Amino acid sequence: MNEATLFHALADPNRRALLDRLRLAELNATELRQGLGISQPAVSQHVAVLRQAGLIVASRQGRQVRYRIAPDGLQPLLDWLQRYQDFWPQRLDNLQTLLEEMDP
C-alpha cells in the first residue's frame, strides 16, 4: 500500500463518513449505508477502495460480511506526517527569533 492509495481513499467525504461509522462499531454494508443517502452499490464501491487502501478489514459471520477499521491502516499516513513534524517547530522558532530581532 502506498501513500497515494491512502490519500485517494481518504479524499472522498463518503469514505470518510464510512470510516467515522466504523470508528464506533463493526458494521455490515446495510448498517454502513443507513442515513448516508447513497446507494448500496456505491457503498460497496467505497468499501472496496477503503479495503484496498488497508483502512478497513472484512470478516464473514454466517451470510453477513462485517467491516471494521484496520488497526494499522492509518500508519502510513502517520509515518508521512512524522516526516514533517520536526519541520514546523524549527520554522516557528526561526520566526520567533526573527520577530524578537525586529522588535526594538
Backbone bond lengths (Angstrom), bond angles and torsions (degrees), N, CA, C in turn:
res aa  C-N    CA-C-N  psi(-1)  N-CA   C-N-CA  omega(-1)  CA-C   N-CA-C  phi
1 M - - - 1.452 - - 1.515 108.15 -
2 N 1.330 116.52 133.18 1.452 119.23 178.90 1.530 110.44 -112.64
3 E 1.318 114.52 168.98 1.471 120.44 -177.27 1.524 111.84 -61.29
4 A 1.323 117.23 -37.68 1.465 120.34 -178.37 1.526 110.91 -61.37
5 T 1.329 116.67 -40.59 1.465 120.68 178.53 1.520 110.30 -63.71
6 L 1.310 116.03 -42.56 1.466 120.95 -179.92 1.528 111.21 -65.38
7 F 1.332 117.28 -47.02 1.466 120.14 179.31 1.523 111.30 -63.62
8 H 1.325 116.47 -38.76 1.470 119.99 177.21 1.530 110.08 -60.91
9 A 1.312 117.06 -44.56 1.468 120.66 -179.33 1.522 111.33 -63.18
10 L 1.318 116.64 -39.64 1.470 120.60 -177.31 1.528 113.01 -81.01
11 A 1.328 117.35 -11.92 1.468 120.42 -176.75 1.528 113.13 -70.00
12 D 1.311 117.23 -25.67 1.460 120.47 -175.76 1.528 110.98 -87.82
13 P 1.333 118.16 127.78 1.464 120.31 -178.94 1.531 113.92 -63.69
14 N 1.323 117.48 -30.35 1.475 119.26 177.01 1.526 110.85 -67.26
15 R 1.326 116.77 -39.62 1.467 119.16 178.52 1.525 110.75 -67.88
16 R 1.317 116.77 -37.49 1.475 118.98 176.24 1.527 110.16 -64.75
17 A 1.335 117.35 -37.20 1.471 120.62 177.28 1.522 110.67 -64.54
18 L 1.328 117.03 -39.84 1.464 120.14 177.24 1.527 110.49 -63.44
19 L 1.321 116.36 -42.58 1.473 119.53 177.28 1.522 111.11 -61.96
20 D 1.323 116.64 -40.32 1.470 119.72 178.35 1.522 111.03 -60.20
21 R 1.309 116.29 -40.21 1.468 119.58 178.98 1.526 111.02 -66.40
22 L 1.312 115.96 -39.87 1.460 119.75 -178.90 1.524 112.18 -73.39
23 R 1.296 116.32 -19.15 1.466 120.90 176.09 1.522 110.00 -62.39
24 L 1.312 115.80 -30.32 1.459 121.12 -175.77 1.525 113.38 -91.01
25 A 1.344 116.88 -29.91 1.469 119.08 -175.45 1.519 110.36 -165.13
26 E 1.314 115.80 160.47 1.455 122.77 171.60 1.528 106.81 -80.32
27 L 1.346 117.07 130.36 1.462 120.97 -173.60 1.516 111.31 -135.78
28 N 1.342 115.70 157.94 1.462 119.74 170.84 1.532 107.89 -92.48
29 A 1.335 116.60 176.04 1.465 120.85 -175.20 1.527 112.39 -62.23
30 T 1.317 117.76 -38.01 1.467 120.91 179.13 1.523 110.58 -64.31
31 E 1.322 116.39 -44.05 1.465 120.64 178.81 1.525 110.91 -65.52
32 L 1.326 116.92 -37.06 1.466 120.79 177.93 1.525 111.50 -62.51
33 R 1.317 115.89 -38.57 1.465 122.23 -174.81 1.521 113.46 -73.11
34 Q 1.318 117.84 -28.99 1.465 121.99 -173.28 1.527 111.36 -54.37
35 G 1.336 114.57 125.82 1.447 121.43 175.23 1.515 115.43 80.89
36 L 1.325 118.33 -2.28 1.465 119.50 -179.16 1.518 113.48 -88.98
37 G 1.331 116.86 -20.32 1.460 119.14 179.51 1.515 113.14 73.26
38 I 1.325 118.30 26.40 1.448 121.07 174.83 1.523 108.42 -123.89
39 S 1.308 115.89 156.62 1.460 121.13 -175.25 1.530 111.42 -74.09
40 Q 1.329 114.42 162.69 1.465 119.92 176.83 1.535 111.51 -61.40
41 P 1.357 118.56 -42.65 1.467 118.01 176.72 1.530 112.40 -61.08
42 A 1.331 117.33 -36.83 1.458 120.10 177.89 1.529 110.74 -65.34
43 V 1.326 116.66 -41.71 1.466 120.12 176.83 1.524 109.82 -59.68
44 S 1.330 116.68 -43.88 1.465 120.77 179.48 1.521 111.51 -60.40
45 Q 1.318 116.92 -41.25 1.465 120.58 178.18 1.531 111.00 -65.23
46 H 1.328 116.52 -43.90 1.462 119.68 179.07 1.523 111.11 -64.53
47 V 1.323 116.47 -40.63 1.463 120.72 178.27 1.534 109.90 -61.65
48 A 1.325 116.93 -40.78 1.462 120.50 179.19 1.526 111.18 -61.48
49 V 1.327 117.34 -41.54 1.463 121.05 178.57 1.528 110.33 -65.34
50 L 1.330 116.92 -43.21 1.463 120.85 179.17 1.522 111.55 -64.31
51 R 1.325 116.35 -38.73 1.473 120.15 177.81 1.521 110.38 -67.13
52 Q 1.318 117.23 -43.88 1.465 121.30 179.95 1.528 110.98 -61.58
53 A 1.322 116.26 -34.49 1.468 121.05 179.23 1.526 112.06 -78.33
54 G 1.324 116.94 -7.58 1.457 120.09 179.43 1.516 114.00 80.48
55 L 1.335 116.52 17.61 1.461 120.35 -178.02 1.524 113.34 -88.19
56 I 1.330 116.94 -27.16 1.460 120.15 177.63 1.526 109.26 -134.14
57 V 1.314 114.85 158.73 1.465 121.68 176.18 1.526 108.31 -128.02
58 A 1.318 114.76 156.28 1.460 120.97 -178.74 1.517 109.34 -116.86
59 S 1.323 114.65 148.03 1.461 120.17 172.94 1.524 107.82 -139.05
60 R 1.304 115.38 140.37 1.457 120.63 -178.56 1.518 108.82 -91.64
61 Q 1.341 115.40 130.16 1.463 122.49 175.04 1.518 106.70 -126.92
62 G 1.329 115.11 96.71 1.460 118.84 -173.85 1.508 109.52 67.55
63 R 1.324 117.03 -125.76 1.459 121.67 178.82 1.514 112.29 -89.39
64 Q 1.299 117.46 -7.92 1.467 121.33 -178.38 1.522 111.87 -94.76
65 V 1.314 114.34 146.27 1.459 121.07 170.85 1.514 106.24 -108.63
66 R 1.317 115.83 126.61 1.457 121.26 -179.44 1.516 108.38 -111.75
67 Y 1.324 114.86 143.95 1.458 121.43 -176.85 1.517 109.38 -115.69
68 R 1.330 114.15 147.04 1.462 120.55 175.23 1.518 108.23 -147.61
69 I 1.292 115.33 162.00 1.464 120.51 178.83 1.524 108.94 -68.28
70 A 1.318 115.78 137.42 1.463 121.43 175.91 1.529 108.01 -76.11
71 P 1.319 117.73 128.06 1.472 120.42 -174.90 1.524 114.34 -54.88
72 D 1.322 117.54 -38.36 1.469 120.07 -177.04 1.519 112.80 -106.76
73 G 1.305 116.94 16.53 1.458 120.80 -174.66 1.513 115.18 -61.10
74 L 1.312 117.18 -35.49 1.468 120.16 -178.25 1.528 113.02 -91.14
75 Q 1.324 117.62 1.01 1.463 119.84 -177.28 1.534 113.33 -57.75
76 P 1.337 119.82 -41.67 1.470 118.27 176.37 1.529 113.00 -59.81
77 L 1.327 117.29 -35.87 1.461 120.64 176.86 1.525 110.13 -67.12
78 L 1.314 116.54 -43.92 1.463 120.23 178.32 1.523 111.05 -62.76
79 D 1.326 116.88 -39.72 1.469 120.47 176.96 1.520 110.68 -63.00
80 W 1.321 116.75 -41.35 1.461 121.08 179.22 1.530 110.61 -63.82
81 L 1.338 116.50 -44.62 1.462 120.33 179.21 1.526 111.83 -64.92
82 Q 1.327 116.61 -34.30 1.456 121.28 -179.41 1.522 111.65 -59.15
83 R 1.326 116.25 -34.12 1.473 119.66 179.75 1.518 111.51 -61.93
84 Y 1.322 117.52 -25.82 1.467 121.59 -177.47 1.518 113.05 -101.32
85 Q 1.302 117.08 -7.39 1.457 120.48 -177.13 1.531 111.93 -61.22
86 D 1.307 117.97 -39.34 1.453 120.96 -179.76 1.525 112.42 -77.57
87 F 1.309 116.69 -20.31 1.458 121.36 -178.20 1.530 112.22 -64.78
88 W 1.326 116.82 -49.71 1.462 120.31 -171.90 1.522 114.21 -70.47
89 P 1.327 120.83 -43.99 1.473 117.78 178.31 1.523 112.46 -58.02
90 Q 1.339 117.07 -40.56 1.466 119.62 179.23 1.520 110.95 -63.94
91 R 1.315 117.32 -41.62 1.463 121.28 179.04 1.533 110.63 -65.04
92 L 1.317 117.51 -39.73 1.464 120.51 178.68 1.525 111.10 -68.97
93 D 1.318 116.63 -37.03 1.473 119.52 175.22 1.521 110.25 -62.47
94 N 1.320 116.65 -42.40 1.463 120.57 178.05 1.522 111.06 -62.74
95 L 1.325 117.07 -40.91 1.459 120.89 178.28 1.520 110.57 -63.94
96 Q 1.320 116.52 -43.22 1.468 119.87 179.07 1.523 110.60 -61.78
97 T 1.296 117.92 -42.69 1.467 122.13 178.42 1.528 110.03 -61.58
98 L 1.314 116.35 -44.43 1.461 121.28 179.44 1.531 110.14 -62.37
99 L 1.319 117.82 -45.13 1.458 120.83 -179.69 1.517 111.26 -64.90
100 E 1.320 117.68 -37.68 1.468 120.59 177.58 1.525 111.19 -66.53
101 E 1.333 117.16 -36.16 1.466 121.03 177.38 1.522 111.52 -69.42
102 M 1.315 117.16 -30.74 1.470 121.88 -179.11 1.524 111.59 -80.07
103 D 1.313 117.02 -24.25 1.470 122.06 -176.73 1.528 108.40 -79.27
104 P 1.359 117.34 119.12 1.484 119.25 -178.02 1.512 112.95 -71.15
